[in-house]
Amino acid sequence: MEKTFFISGIGGQGVQVLCKSMATVVDDCGMNMCLYPWYQGQRRGGATYGRLIISDERVGAPEKRSYDFVVLLDEASLRDYGDKRKKGGIVVVNSDLIDEVPFDDVTVLRVPFSSSAESLGNDRCFNLVVGGFLAAYTKVVPPEKLKEDLLRRTARNEEQRDLYGKAFDLGIDLAK
């Protein structure tokens, strides 16, 4: 089994934290992975993405031309990285920031990630909503393990832990 992910968004959405957390959980579960993060580090709001390959065997070539799951969290990601999709694969878009998706060779899942995070009163939990969705939909990593790792990385106190936990659970609900 090999599953590949390309997750792209805007700096500040938590893409790098989500990718690192997914990679950690994959490793903790005894699977193999390669994570290749990229971001424009000079400013918040710049482009960012992570390429994650998960496998139960050794990972060969770390660079892929196309990915099983392409997650596009803003319009620039759609424009710049939509070609990373694998024919017959899954493209997940943040429907709050992306209106039209011009692909007919993949399954497109439109998910309101931004408004879902905002509905909880703190849009900083955005990546937990995305993480909950991906864990539940792809079933590649155990949701409870990803949730715990994300909470460890993001929640600074019990109030945040409770809110961010609700955000992750909301993402799971969005996947149903």
C-alpha positions in Angstrom: 0.0 0.0 0.0 1.3 3.4 -0.9 -0.7 6.7 -0.6 0.6 10.0 -1.6 -0.5 13.4 -0.4 0.1 16.9 -1.8 -1.3 19.5 0.7 -1.0 23.2 -0.3 -2.3 26.4 1.1 -1.3 29.8 2.5 1.3 30.3 5.2 -0.6 30.6 8.5 -3.1 27.9 7.7 -1.0 25.3 9.5 -0.1 23.2 6.5 3.4 22.5 7.7 2.2 21.5 11.2 -0.4 19.2 9.8 2.1 17.5 7.4 4.7 17.1 10.2 2.0 15.6 12.5 0.8 13.2 9.8 4.4 12.1 9.2 5.0 11.6 12.9 1.9 9.5 13.3 2.7 7.4 10.3 6.2 6.7 11.7 4.7 5.9 15.2 2.4 3.4 13.5 5.4 1.6 12.0 4.8 2.6 8.4 7.3 4.2 6.1 7.1 7.8 4.9 8.9 10.6 3.3 7.9 14.2 4.0 9.1 17.1 1.8 7.9 20.5 3.2 8.2 23.7 1.2 7.2 27.2 2.2 8.0 30.8 1.5 9.5 31.6 4.9 9.8 35.3 4.5 6.2 36.2 5.4 2.9 34.9 6.7 0.5 34.4 3.8 3.1 33.1 1.3 2.7 29.8 -0.5 3.3 26.6 1.4 3.0 22.9 0.7 3.9 19.5 1.9 4.5 16.3 -0.1 3.9 13.2 2.0 4.4 9.6 0.8 3.1 6.9 3.1 3.8 3.2 2.5 3.9 -0.1 4.2 7.1 -0.8 2.2 10.3 1.2 1.8 9.7 4.5 -0.1 11.6 4.6 -3.4 11.6 7.7 -5.4 10.5 10.5 -3.1 9.3 12.9 -5.8 6.1 12.1 -7.5 4.6 13.6 -10.6 1.1 13.1 -9.4 -0.5 12.4 -6.0 -3.4 10.3 -4.8 -4.8 13.0 -2.6 -4.3 16.7 -3.5 -5.5 19.1 -0.9 -5.9 22.7 -2.2 -6.7 25.2 0.5 -6.7 28.5 -1.5 -7.2 29.8 -5.1 -3.4 30.2 -5.7 -2.9 26.5 -4.8 -5.5 25.5 -7.3 -3.9 27.5 -10.0 -0.3 26.6 -9.2 -0.6 22.9 -8.0 -3.8 21.5 -9.5 -1.6 19.6 -12.0 -0.3 17.5 -9.1 -3.5 15.5 -9.2 -3.4 11.8 -10.2 -6.0 10.9 -12.8 -8.7 9.0 -10.9 -7.5 10.4 -7.6 -9.1 12.7 -5.0 -8.8 16.5 -5.0 -10.0 18.2 -1.8 -10.7 21.9 -2.0 -11.5 24.5 0.6 -14.9 25.5 -0.8 -14.8 28.8 1.2 -11.8 30.1 -0.9 -12.2 28.1 -4.1 -15.3 28.6 -6.3 -14.8 26.5 -9.4 -12.7 23.4 -9.9 -11.9 22.8 -13.6 -11.1 19.1 -13.3 -13.1 16.2 -14.6 -10.5 13.5 -14.3 -10.7 13.2 -10.5 -13.2 13.1 -7.7 -13.5 16.6 -6.2 -14.5 17.0 -2.6 -15.6 20.5 -1.7 -15.3 21.1 2.0 -15.9 24.4 3.9 -12.7 24.3 6.0 -12.4 28.1 6.7 -16.0 28.7 7.7 -16.0 25.5 9.8 -13.0 26.8 11.8 -14.5 30.2 12.0 -17.8 28.7 13.4 -15.8 27.6 16.4 -14.7 31.2 17.1 -11.0 30.8 16.3 -9.8 30.3 12.8 -6.3 29.2 14.1 -7.8 25.7 14.4 -8.1 25.5 10.6 -5.5 22.8 10.3 -7.2 20.6 12.9 -10.4 20.7 10.9 -8.4 19.7 7.8 -6.6 17.0 9.8 -9.8 15.5 11.1 -11.2 15.4 7.7 -8.2 13.7 6.1 -7.8 11.2 8.9 -11.5 10.2 8.7 -11.8 10.2 4.9 -8.5 8.6 3.9 -8.2 6.2 6.9 -4.4 6.2 6.4 -3.7 7.3 10.0 -5.7 6.6 13.1 -7.8 9.7 13.8 -7.2 9.5 17.6 -3.4 9.4 17.2 -3.4 12.3 14.7 -5.7 14.3 17.0 -3.4 13.8 20.0 -0.3 14.7 18.0 -1.9 17.9 16.6 -3.1 18.9 20.0 0.4 18.4 21.4 1.8 20.6 18.8 -0.8 23.4 18.8 -2.7 23.7 22.1 -1.0 25.9 24.7 -3.5 25.5 27.4 -6.7 23.5 28.3 -9.0 26.0 26.7 -7.2 25.7 23.4 -7.0 21.9 23.8 -10.8 21.8 24.2 -11.4 24.1 21.2 -8.9 22.4 18.9 -10.2 19.0 19.9 -13.7 20.2 18.8 -12.2 21.4 15.5 -10.6 18.1 14.8 -13.9 16.3 15.6 -15.7 18.8 13.3 -13.3 17.7 10.5 -14.2 14.1 11.1 -17.9 15.0 10.9 -17.3 16.8 7.6 -15.8 13.6 6.1 -19.1 11.6 6.7 
